[in-house]
Amino acid sequence: MIGRKNWLFSNTPKGAQASAILYSIVETAKENKLNILEYLQHLYETLPNINRNDKEELAKLYPWSKNLPLHCYLPTKEDNTSKE
């Protein structure tokens, strides 16, 4: 468990829950080969401007969505070899 020791110092259950959610988002983004900083920035800029009750809009922001901007992805080996 990633946050076990960190959650020990959460002041409230809601604080621990917020930490768990953030850890989950970050780890899922890593598994989907996303640039964590770029992906989180995209989420923070996009979420306030959409209807969060619209499941289709939210699905566009999932870490495995094909609708994410290219800058949210980590460079691949193919990207590096094409520049040489």
C-alpha positions in Angstrom: 0.0 0.0 0.0 1.5 3.3 -1.2 0.2 5.7 1.4 -0.1 3.6 4.5 2.6 5.5 6.4 1.5 8.8 5.1 -2.1 8.3 6.0 -1.1 7.7 9.6 -0.5 11.5 9.8 -3.7 12.6 8.2 -5.5 14.8 10.7 -9.0 13.8 9.6 -10.7 10.9 7.8 -11.6 13.2 4.9 -7.9 14.2 4.6 -6.9 10.6 4.4 -9.6 10.0 1.8 -8.4 12.9 -0.3 -4.8 11.6 -0.1 -6.0 8.2 -1.2 -7.8 9.6 -4.1 -4.8 11.6 -5.2 -2.5 8.6 -4.9 -4.9 6.5 -6.9 -5.1 9.1 -9.7 -1.3 9.5 -9.8 -0.6 5.7 -9.9 -3.2 5.1 -12.5 -1.8 7.9 -14.7 1.7 6.3 -14.3 0.4 2.9 -15.4 -1.1 4.6 -18.5 2.3 6.3 -19.4 1.1 9.8 -18.6 3.3 12.8 -17.6 1.9 13.2 -14.1 2.4 17.0 -13.8 0.9 17.6 -17.3 -2.0 15.3 -16.6 -2.8 16.8 -13.2 -2.6 20.3 -14.7 -5.0 19.3 -17.4 -7.4 17.9 -14.8 -7.2 21.1 -12.7 -7.8 23.3 -15.7 -10.6 21.2 -17.2 -12.7 19.9 -14.3 -14.0 23.3 -13.1 -15.3 24.0 -16.6 -17.3 20.8 -17.3 -20.5 19.4 -15.9 -19.2 16.8 -13.5 -22.6 14.9 -13.6 -22.0 14.2 -17.3 -20.4 10.8 -17.4 -19.3 11.2 -21.0 -17.4 14.4 -20.3 -15.7 12.8 -17.3 -14.8 9.7 -19.3 -12.8 12.0 -21.6 -10.5 12.8 -18.6 -9.8 9.2 -17.5 -6.1 8.3 -17.7 -6.8 5.7 -20.3 -8.9 8.0 -22.5 -7.9 8.5 -26.1 -9.2 12.1 -25.8 -6.3 13.4 -23.7 -4.0 16.1 -25.2 -0.7 14.7 -26.5 1.3 16.8 -24.0 -0.2 14.6 -21.2 1.7 11.6 -22.5 5.3 10.6 -21.7 7.6 10.6 -24.7 8.1 7.2 -26.3 11.2 5.7 -27.8 9.6 6.2 -31.2 9.4 9.9 -30.4 13.1 10.1 -29.6 14.3 8.1 -32.6 12.3 10.2 -35.1 14.2 13.3 -33.9 17.6 11.8 -34.7 
